[in-house]
Structures are given as C-alpha cells and as structure tokens.
Amino acid sequence: MKTKAKKILKLLVGWAFILFGIVGLFLPFLKGILFLFVGLVILSSEYVWAHRLLSKIRNRFPRVTARLDKVTTAIHDRIGKAF
C-alpha cells in the first residue's frame, strides 16, 4: 500500500510543478520554464511522453544538456530519498 501512495504523491507533485510552470509563464515572479522542467523530470519516471519530451529538449538544446543532466540527477536523488 505504501508504494501506491508514494506513486500517487509523486504524480501529484509532478503535476503541481507542471501547473506552477504554466502559471509561471504568465506571471513575472515565477520561473515557469524551471517549474515545467522539474515537473517533466518528476513525471518522466512514470510517463513515456514526459521522457520523450525531455529527450527532444536535450537534442534541440545540446549546450544545456550537461546542466540538465546534473539537475535531473539531483532531482531524482531527492525524490528517491523522499520516496
């Protein structure tokens, strides 16, 4: 039962970041792109479409791939500790 609750919590957190990212695209005090990226990283472990979208972003912007990998590793480490 705990694993199902963890999965639901992970999905809720991921979708919350996506929602904040969308809102942040229109509000000047929120960094929408950052929230969208974090949400995609969280959801990429559960959804194939999110993983594919992250792959497309990496292919389109190769200069930021190293930074994205560092951030992705850090996010997955923190999520792994929390869940």
MIDOSE-1310 file (N, C-alpha, C; in nm, 2 decimals, decimal comma, always signed):
residues 83
mktk	+0,08/-0,12/+0,00/+0,00/+0,00/+0,00/+0,09/+0,13/+0,00; +0,20/+0,12/+0,06/+0,29/+0,24/+0,07/+0,34/+0,27/-0,07; +0,37/+0,18/-0,15/+0,42/+0,21/-0,28/+0,32/+0,28/-0,37; +0,19/+0,24/-0,36/+0,09/+0,30/-0,43/+0,07/+0,45/-0,38
akki	+0,08/+0,47/-0,26/+0,07/+0,61/-0,20/+0,19/+0,69/-0,25; +0,30/+0,63/-0,25/+0,42/+0,71/-0,30/+0,41/+0,74/-0,45; +0,36/+0,65/-0,53/+0,34/+0,68/-0,67/+0,24/+0,79/-0,69; +0,13/+0,79/-0,61/+0,03/+0,89/-0,62/+0,08/+1,03/-0,58
lkll	+0,16/+1,03/-0,47/+0,22/+1,15/-0,43/+0,32/+1,20/-0,53; +0,40/+1,12/-0,59/+0,50/+1,16/-0,69/+0,42/+1,22/-0,81; +0,31/+1,16/-0,85/+0,23/+1,21/-0,96/+0,17/+1,35/-0,93; +0,12/+1,36/-0,81/+0,07/+1,49/-0,76/+0,17/+1,60/-0,76
vgwa	+0,29/+1,57/-0,71/+0,40/+1,67/-0,71/+0,44/+1,71/-0,85; +0,45/+1,61/-0,93/+0,49/+1,64/-1,07/+0,39/+1,72/-1,14; +0,27/+1,69/-1,13/+0,16/+1,77/-1,20/+0,15/+1,91/-1,13; +0,18/+1,92/-1,00/+0,17/+2,05/-0,94/+0,28/+2,14/-1,00
filf	+0,40/+2,08/-1,02/+0,51/+2,16/-1,08/+0,47/+2,20/-1,22; +0,41/+2,11/-1,30/+0,37/+2,15/-1,43/+0,27/+2,26/-1,43; +0,17/+2,26/-1,33/+0,07/+2,36/-1,32/+0,14/+2,49/-1,28; +0,23/+2,49/-1,18/+0,30/+2,61/-1,15/+0,38/+2,67/-1,26
givg	+0,44/+2,58/-1,34/+0,51/+2,62/-1,46/+0,43/+2,69/-1,56; +0,31/+2,64/-1,58/+0,22/+2,70/-1,68/+0,18/+2,84/-1,63; +0,14/+2,85/-1,50/+0,11/+2,98/-1,44/+0,23/+3,07/-1,44; +0,35/+3,02/-1,42/+0,47/+3,09/-1,41/+0,51/+3,15/-1,55
lflp	+0,46/+3,09/-1,66/+0,48/+3,15/-1,79/+0,42/+3,29/-1,80; +0,31/+3,31/-1,73/+0,24/+3,43/-1,74/+0,26/+3,53/-1,63; +0,32/+3,49/-1,52/+0,35/+3,57/-1,40/+0,50/+3,60/-1,40; +0,53/+3,73/-1,38/+0,68/+3,76/-1,38/+0,76/+3,71/-1,26
flkg	+0,70/+3,68/-1,15/+0,77/+3,64/-1,03/+0,79/+3,49/-1,02; +0,74/+3,41/-1,11/+0,76/+3,27/-1,11/+0,84/+3,23/-1,23; +0,94/+3,15/-1,22/+1,02/+3,10/-1,33/+0,95/+2,98/-1,39; +0,86/+3,00/-1,48/+0,78/+2,90/-1,54/+0,85/+2,79/-1,61
ilfl	+0,96/+2,82/-1,68/+1,04/+2,72/-1,75/+1,10/+2,62/-1,65; +1,15/+2,68/-1,54/+1,21/+2,59/-1,44/+1,11/+2,50/-1,38; +0,99/+2,55/-1,34/+0,89/+2,46/-1,29/+0,85/+2,35/-1,38; +0,83/+2,39/-1,51/+0,80/+2,29/-1,61/+0,90/+2,18/-1,62
fvgl	+1,03/+2,22/-1,62/+1,13/+2,13/-1,64/+1,13/+2,03/-1,52; +1,12/+2,08/-1,40/+1,12/+2,00/-1,28/+1,00/+1,90/-1,28; +0,89/+1,95/-1,32/+0,77/+1,87/-1,33/+0,79/+1,76/-1,44; +0,85/+1,79/-1,55/+0,88/+1,69/-1,65/+0,98/+1,58/-1,60
vils	+1,08/+1,63/-1,53/+1,17/+1,53/-1,47/+1,11/+1,44/-1,38; +1,02/+1,49/-1,29/+0,95/+1,40/-1,20/+0,86/+1,31/-1,27; +0,78/+1,36/-1,37/+0,69/+1,27/-1,44/+0,75/+1,18/-1,54; +0,88/+1,21/-1,58/+0,94/+1,12/-1,68/+0,97/+0,98/-1,63
seyv	+0,97/+0,96/-1,50/+0,98/+0,82/-1,44/+0,85/+0,75/-1,45; +0,74/+0,82/-1,47/+0,61/+0,75/-1,47/+0,55/+0,75/-1,61; +0,58/+0,85/-1,69/+0,51/+0,87/-1,82/+0,61/+0,87/-1,93; +0,58/+0,79/-2,04/+0,67/+0,78/-2,16/+0,68/+0,92/-2,23
wahr	+0,56/+0,99/-2,24/+0,56/+1,11/-2,31/+0,65/+1,22/-2,25; +0,66/+1,22/-2,12/+0,74/+1,31/-2,05/+0,89/+1,28/-2,07; +0,92/+1,15/-2,08/+1,06/+1,11/-2,10/+1,10/+1,15/-2,25; +1,01/+1,13/-2,34/+1,03/+1,16/-2,48/+1,05/+1,31/-2,50
llsk	+0,97/+1,39/-2,43/+0,98/+1,54/-2,44/+1,11/+1,58/-2,38; +1,16/+1,52/-2,27/+1,29/+1,56/-2,22/+1,40/+1,52/-2,32; +1,39/+1,41/-2,39/+1,48/+1,37/-2,49/+1,49/+1,47/-2,60; +1,37/+1,52/-2,64/+1,36/+1,62/-2,75/+1,43/+1,75/-2,71
irnr	+1,41/+1,79/-2,58/+1,47/+1,91/-2,53/+1,62/+1,90/-2,53; +1,67/+1,78/-2,49/+1,81/+1,76/-2,49/+1,87/+1,76/-2,63; +1,80/+1,70/-2,73/+1,85/+1,70/-2,87/+1,85/+1,84/-2,93; +1,75/+1,92/-2,90/+1,73/+2,05/-2,95/+1,83/+2,15/-2,90
fprv	+1,86/+2,14/-2,77/+1,95/+2,23/-2,70/+2,07/+2,16/-2,64; +2,16/+2,11/-2,72/+2,27/+2,03/-2,67/+2,36/+2,11/-2,57; +2,37/+2,24/-2,58/+2,46/+2,31/-2,49/+2,42/+2,31/-2,34; +2,29/+2,29/-2,32/+2,24/+2,28/-2,18/+2,22/+2,14/-2,13
tarl	+2,26/+2,04/-2,21/+2,24/+1,90/-2,18/+2,31/+1,87/-2,05; +2,44/+1,92/-2,03/+2,52/+1,89/-1,91/+2,45/+1,94/-1,79; +2,40/+2,06/-1,80/+2,32/+2,12/-1,68/+2,20/+2,04/-1,65; +2,12/+2,01/-1,76/+2,00/+1,93/-1,74/+2,03/+1,79/-1,67
dkvt	+2,14/+1,73/-1,71/+2,17/+1,60/-1,65/+2,21/+1,62/-1,50; +2,28/+1,72/-1,47/+2,31/+1,75/-1,32/+2,18/+1,77/-1,25; +2,09/+1,86/-1,30/+1,97/+1,89/-1,23/+1,88/+1,76/-1,22; +1,87/+1,69/-1,33/+1,79/+1,56/-1,33/+1,84/+1,46/-1,23
taih	+1,97/+1,45/-1,22/+2,03/+1,36/-1,12/+2,00/+1,40/-0,98; +2,01/+1,53/-0,96/+1,98/+1,59/-0,82/+1,84/+1,57/-0,79; +1,75/+1,59/-0,88/+1,60/+1,58/-0,86/+1,57/+1,43/-0,83; +1,62/+1,34/-0,91/+1,59/+1,20/-0,89/+1,65/+1,15/-0,75
drig	+1,77/+1,21/-0,71/+1,82/+1,17/-0,58/+1,73/+1,22/-0,47; +1,69/+1,34/-0,48/+1,60/+1,39/-0,38/+1,47/+1,32/-0,37; +1,41/+1,29/-0,49/+1,29/+1,22/-0,49/+1,31/+1,08/-0,43; +1,42/+1,02/-0,47/+1,45/+0,88/-0,42/+1,46/+0,88/-0,26
kaf	+1,51/+0,99/-0,21/+1,52/+1,00/-0,06/+1,39/+1,02/+0,00; +1,31/+1,10/-0,07/+1,17/+1,14/-0,01/+1,08/+1,02/-0,03; +1,09/+0,94/-0,13/+1,00/+0,83/-0,16/+1,07/+0,70/-0,14
